[in-house]
Amino acid sequence: MVWLPDLLIIPEDLTSRTFWLAPSAMGKGLGRKMFQFIINHLKSVEAIKLVIVSDPNAEGFYQKMGATRVKLVNSKPEGRVLPVMNLSLLFCK
């Protein structure tokens, strides 16, 4: 199963609200292809930055895609934190 993102549009940046793959779909290149599709779309609408509130287990994927962690935010359950990552679209391929 693959879930396409629900993007929250904010002037000059977009925040990814949901983007995930079922574990059985991981490791097959689907996430990279979906992410590149999203990047291409965002660039076509002249977005300059994507803000990602990542699951901690997906942070490595987003780092491989070029995103960098800018902060951590509290989540639930208490004590869980989520990395917030930025990806500049100005230099994305």
Summary of the structure (lengths in Angstrom):
residues: 93
radius of gyration: 13.0
end to end distance: 26.6
largest distance: 38.9
contacts: 224
relative contact order: 0.19
helix: 29%
strand: 34%
